Amino acid sequence: MEKREDSAFEMAFLERILEERGMPSSEQWKMLYQCTMDSDSSVRYDAAEALGIRCNDKDEERLHQMTYDSAGLVDIEAIESLAMGHQEKTLRRMYELMRLGGRRVRGYAVSTFFNVWINRYGYKKSSAKKCWRKMEKLYKKEKDVWVLNFYEKARYLCGYKKGIAKLRDILHENQGYAQSMAFSQLKDIRTIFNEKEINGILKTALDYTDNLWGIKKSIDELLETRELPRILLVSKENKGLSQMLEYLSYKMENEIWVRSAGINPAEEIMDEVREKLGEEEKMKRYYYPKEICSVWIYDFIVPLGIRIKPEDYPFQRLVPLFEDADERMLDVVMAEKMLEELRDYIYKEMEQVR
């Protein structure tokens, strides 16, 4: 990367933003946008990553422009941050890069294309099928094994079981960077529902790997862990009770992993949420209404005060505990009891799998 000697201030600013991962203030956003046009490519690289924290329409447009910045891997970072995007324009750009980009660009463009498609069109069987049908045209032309890893992950997440079998084959039959990426993709898609299957693939792979790339050690470490259930609370506006539940869930972080999002997110969370929790500053920085993004990472969808059809989330399990809950009902004790009920319900569901 090109690095300017006098860029220390910008780098320290961006490092702080990325370390905290909170929502920057309006003044910080202004500076962040200035950093996206800095003459130092290392500053632009970190700025591209920081834009992915929020990735609203304005951020998505700027990141789109940064995919043309090939200095110092700025384009790669911009492509990765665009995975939070929703725009048709982003899909067209990713598809173009899947066709014409270099190896690394093609691989990460595949990943972002899948994410943006799901963000835009939902994670239904019909939309997933259309997504793969579109990707398959370029998949059939792709020859690079490292890039094919990204396609196989997307194929599996679109509902085609052959994707996981192909990742297994790449893991067993290759060495170096291709094998390392196959492991990374299997790690990404491992859930409480397929953990046994993927662990079996990884155990077998130990016979085919050396530790030159640290893969064997990574496999051993992953096999020693168990996946936690990943839960998405979905409400209409994601501004009240859903935010309180997400905040309080950290008391159970060794049992469940909870996030929240809204069908039509409000501009900001209710003041009463911050008051009840006594975390005014922290809530402003880290808790805000969010759109539904990358829904494939969740195992359970929990409707909160709304009804959701099972066919809208066929790849996850719906938890019908709180469909009649009121987002405006902000009682901390009640919320803690709801989380306990949710945890117990989900662990009963998991007993059937494990």
C-alpha positions in Angstrom: 0.0 0.0 0.0 1.1 3.6 -0.7 1.6 5.2 2.7 2.1 8.9 3.5 4.4 9.8 6.3 2.0 12.4 7.6 -1.1 10.2 7.7 -0.7 9.2 11.3 -3.7 11.2 12.5 -6.1 9.7 9.9 -4.8 6.2 10.6 -5.3 6.7 14.4 -8.8 8.0 13.8 -9.8 5.1 11.7 -8.2 2.6 14.0 -10.3 3.9 16.8 -13.5 3.7 14.8 -12.7 0.1 13.7 -11.7 -1.0 17.2 -14.9 0.4 18.8 -17.2 -0.7 15.9 -19.8 1.7 17.2 -21.9 4.2 15.2 -19.7 7.2 14.5 -21.0 10.7 15.2 -22.0 13.1 12.4 -18.6 14.8 12.6 -16.8 11.5 12.5 -18.8 10.5 9.4 -17.6 13.7 7.7 -14.0 13.0 8.5 -14.5 9.3 7.5 -15.7 10.5 4.0 -12.7 12.7 3.7 -10.5 9.7 4.4 -12.1 7.8 1.5 -10.5 10.3 -0.8 -7.1 10.5 1.0 -4.0 10.3 -1.1 -2.7 7.5 1.1 -4.1 4.1 0.0 -3.8 2.6 3.5 -6.1 5.4 4.8 -8.6 4.7 2.0 -8.4 1.0 2.7 -9.4 1.5 6.4 -12.0 4.0 5.4 -13.7 1.4 3.1 -13.9 -1.0 6.0 -15.3 1.6 8.3 -18.1 2.5 5.8 -19.3 -1.1 6.2 -20.3 -0.3 9.8 -23.5 1.5 8.6 -23.6 1.0 4.8 -26.7 3.1 4.1 -27.5 4.2 0.6 -25.0 7.0 0.7 -22.3 4.7 2.1 -23.1 2.1 -0.5 -22.7 4.6 -3.3 -19.3 5.7 -2.0 -18.2 2.1 -1.6 -19.3 1.4 -5.2 -17.0 4.2 -6.4 -14.2 2.7 -4.3 -14.4 -0.7 -6.1 -12.6 1.1 -8.9 -9.7 2.0 -6.6 -7.2 -0.8 -7.2 -4.4 0.7 -5.2 -3.4 -1.2 -2.0 -6.4 -3.6 -2.1 -8.8 -0.7 -1.5 -11.2 -2.3 -4.0 -11.1 -5.6 -2.1 -12.1 -3.9 1.1 -14.8 -1.9 -0.6 -16.2 -5.1 -2.1 -16.3 -6.8 1.3 -18.0 -3.8 3.0 -20.7 -3.8 0.3 -21.9 -7.1 1.6 -24.2 -5.0 3.8 -25.7 -3.4 0.7 -29.1 -3.6 -0.9 -28.9 -1.9 -4.3 -29.4 -3.3 -7.7 -26.5 -1.2 -8.8 -24.3 -3.1 -6.4 -25.4 -6.4 -7.8 -24.6 -5.3 -11.3 -21.1 -4.1 -10.3 -20.4 -7.3 -8.4 -21.5 -9.4 -11.4 -19.2 -7.4 -13.6 -16.3 -8.0 -11.2 -17.1 -11.7 -11.1 -16.6 -11.7 -14.8 -13.7 -9.4 -15.3 -11.8 -9.0 -12.0 -8.6 -10.6 -10.9 -8.7 -13.7 -8.8 -9.1 -12.0 -5.4 -11.6 -9.5 -6.8 -13.7 -12.3 -8.3 -13.8 -14.3 -5.1 -14.9 -11.5 -2.8 -17.3 -10.2 -5.5 -19.0 -13.7 -5.5 -19.5 -13.5 -1.7 -20.9 -9.9 -1.8 -23.1 -10.7 -4.8 -24.8 -13.4 -2.8 -25.2 -11.3 0.4 -26.6 -8.3 -1.5 -29.0 -10.5 -3.4 -30.4 -11.9 -0.2 -30.5 -8.5 1.5 -32.5 -7.2 -1.4 -34.8 -10.0 -2.4 -35.0 -12.0 0.9 -33.9 -15.5 1.9 -36.8 -17.4 0.4 -36.4 -20.6 -1.6 -37.5 -18.8 -4.8 -35.1 -15.9 -4.4 -32.2 -18.2 -3.4 -32.9 -20.4 -6.5 -32.9 -17.3 -8.8 -29.7 -16.1 -7.1 -27.8 -19.3 -7.9 -29.3 -19.5 -11.4 -27.7 -16.1 -12.0 -24.4 -17.0 -10.4 -24.2 -20.4 -12.1 -23.6 -18.9 -15.5 -20.2 -17.6 -14.3 -19.6 -20.5 -12.0 -19.4 -22.8 -15.0 -16.7 -20.7 -16.5 -14.6 -20.2 -13.4 -11.4 -22.3 -13.4 -9.6 -21.0 -10.3 -10.1 -23.3 -7.3 -9.6 -20.5 -4.8 -12.5 -18.5 -6.4 -14.6 -21.7 -6.7 -14.6 -21.9 -2.9 -16.8 -18.7 -2.8 -19.2 -20.1 -5.3 -19.6 -23.4 -3.5 -20.4 -21.6 -0.2 -23.1 -19.6 -2.0 -24.4 -22.7 -3.8 -24.8 -24.4 -0.4 -26.5 -21.4 1.1 -28.9 -21.2 -1.8 -30.1 -24.7 -0.9 -27.9 -26.9 -3.0 -26.2 -29.6 -0.9 -23.6 -30.2 -3.6 -21.9 -27.0 -2.4 -20.7 -28.5 0.8 -19.6 -31.7 -0.9 -17.4 -29.6 -3.3 -15.9 -27.7 -0.4 -15.0 -31.1 1.2 -13.3 -32.1 -2.1 -11.3 -28.9 -2.3 -10.3 -29.3 1.3 -9.1 -32.9 0.8 -7.6 -32.6 -2.7 -5.7 -29.2 -2.5 -2.9 -27.6 -0.6 -2.1 -24.0 0.4 -4.3 -21.1 -0.3 -7.1 -23.1 -2.0 -7.3 -25.5 0.9 -7.1 -22.7 3.5 -10.1 -20.9 1.8 -12.1 -24.1 1.8 -11.6 -24.4 5.5 -12.7 -20.7 6.0 -15.9 -21.2 4.0 -16.8 -24.4 5.9 -16.2 -22.5 9.2 -18.5 -19.7 8.0 -21.4 -22.0 7.2 -21.0 -24.3 10.3 -24.2 -24.0 12.4 -25.9 -25.9 15.2 -27.8 -27.8 12.5 -24.9 -28.9 10.3 -22.1 -29.0 12.9 -21.9 -32.8 13.0 -21.6 -33.0 9.2 -18.9 -30.3 8.9 -17.0 -31.6 11.9 -16.8 -35.0 10.1 -15.4 -33.4 7.0 -12.8 -31.5 9.0 -11.7 -34.6 11.0 -11.2 -36.5 7.8 -9.3 -33.5 6.3 -6.7 -33.8 9.1 -5.2 -36.7 7.2 -4.8 -34.6 4.1 -3.3 -31.4 5.6 0.1 -30.2 6.8 0.6 -27.3 9.1 2.5 -25.1 6.7 -0.5 -22.7 6.4 -1.7 -23.4 10.0 -4.7 -25.2 8.7 -4.3 -28.3 10.8 -4.1 -26.2 13.9 -7.1 -24.2 12.9 -9.1 -27.3 12.3 -8.2 -28.7 15.7 -9.1 -25.5 17.4 -12.5 -25.3 15.6 -13.3 -28.9 16.5 -12.8 -28.1 20.1 -15.6 -25.5 20.0 -19.4 -25.8 19.7 -21.6 -23.4 17.8 -24.0 -21.2 19.8 -27.5 -20.7 18.4 -27.6 -17.5 16.4 -30.9 -15.7 16.8 -32.4 -12.7 15.0 -35.2 -10.8 16.7 -37.4 -9.2 13.9 -39.8 -6.4 14.8 -41.5 -3.7 12.7 -39.2 -0.8 13.5 -36.5 -2.2 15.8 -36.7 0.7 18.2 -38.0 -0.5 21.5 -38.2 -3.9 23.2 -36.2 -5.7 20.5 -33.2 -3.3 21.3 -33.6 -4.0 25.0 -33.6 -7.7 24.5 -30.5 -7.5 22.3 -28.7 -5.5 24.9 -29.7 -7.7 27.8 -28.8 -10.9 25.9 -25.1 -10.2 26.5 -25.6 -11.6 30.0 -26.2 -14.9 28.2 -23.4 -14.6 25.7 -22.1 -18.1 26.5 -25.5 -19.6 25.7 -27.1 -17.7 22.9 -26.0 -15.1 20.3 -28.8 -12.5 19.7 -29.2 -9.6 17.3 -32.2 -7.5 16.3 -33.4 -5.8 13.1 -36.5 -4.2 11.7 -38.8 -4.7 8.7 -38.9 -0.8 8.4 -36.3 0.5 10.8 -37.0 3.7 12.7 -34.6 6.6 12.6 -33.5 6.0 16.2 -34.3 3.9 19.2 -36.8 5.1 21.8 -35.3 7.3 24.5 -37.0 5.2 27.2 -34.9 2.2 26.2 -31.7 4.1 27.1 -33.3 5.5 30.3 -34.5 2.1 31.5 -31.1 0.5 30.9 -29.1 3.5 32.2 -26.7 3.3 29.3 -27.3 6.6 27.5 -23.9 7.0 25.7 -23.4 3.3 25.0 -26.9 2.9 23.6 -26.3 5.8 21.2 -23.1 4.3 19.9 -23.8 0.7 19.6 -27.6 0.2 19.5 -29.7 1.7 16.7 -32.4 0.5 14.3 -31.0 -1.8 11.7 -32.2 -3.4 8.4 -32.2 -7.1 8.0 -28.8 -8.1 6.5 -27.0 -11.3 5.9 -29.9 -13.2 7.4 -28.3 -16.5 6.3 -26.0 -16.4 9.4 -28.9 -17.0 11.8 -30.4 -20.3 12.9 -33.6 -18.9 14.5 -35.9 -16.0 13.5 -38.0 -14.6 16.4 -40.9 -12.4 15.3 -41.5 -9.7 17.9 -44.9 -8.0 17.7 -45.4 -9.2 14.1 -46.4 -12.3 12.2 -43.9 -14.0 9.8 -44.8 -16.7 7.4 -42.6 -19.8 7.5 -42.1 -19.6 3.8 -40.4 -16.2 4.2 -37.5 -17.9 6.1 -37.4 -21.5 5.0 -33.7 -21.9 5.8 -34.2 -21.0 9.5 -36.5 -22.1 12.3 -39.2 -19.6 13.4 -39.8 -19.2 17.1 -43.4 -18.2 17.7 -43.0 -17.0 21.3 -43.4 -13.3 21.1 -45.6 -12.6 18.1 -48.0 -10.6 20.3 -45.4 -8.7 22.2 -45.5 -4.9 22.3 -42.3 -3.1 21.2 -43.3 -0.3 23.5 -43.4 -2.5 26.6 -40.1 -1.7 28.2 -39.8 -3.6 31.4 -36.2 -4.9 32.2 -37.4 -7.7 34.5 -39.9 -8.8 31.9 -37.3 -8.7 29.1 -34.9 -10.8 31.1 -37.6 -13.4 31.6 -38.4 -13.4 27.9 -34.7 -14.1 27.2 -34.7 -17.0 29.6 -37.9 -18.4 27.9 -36.3 -17.9 24.5 -33.1 -19.7 25.6 -35.0 -22.6 27.1 -37.2 -23.0 24.0 -34.2 -23.0 21.6 -32.2 -25.5 23.6 -35.1 -27.9 23.6 -35.1 -27.5 19.8 -31.4 -28.1 19.7 -31.8 -31.4 21.6 -33.5 -32.8 18.5 -30.5 -31.9 16.4 -27.6 -32.8 18.6 
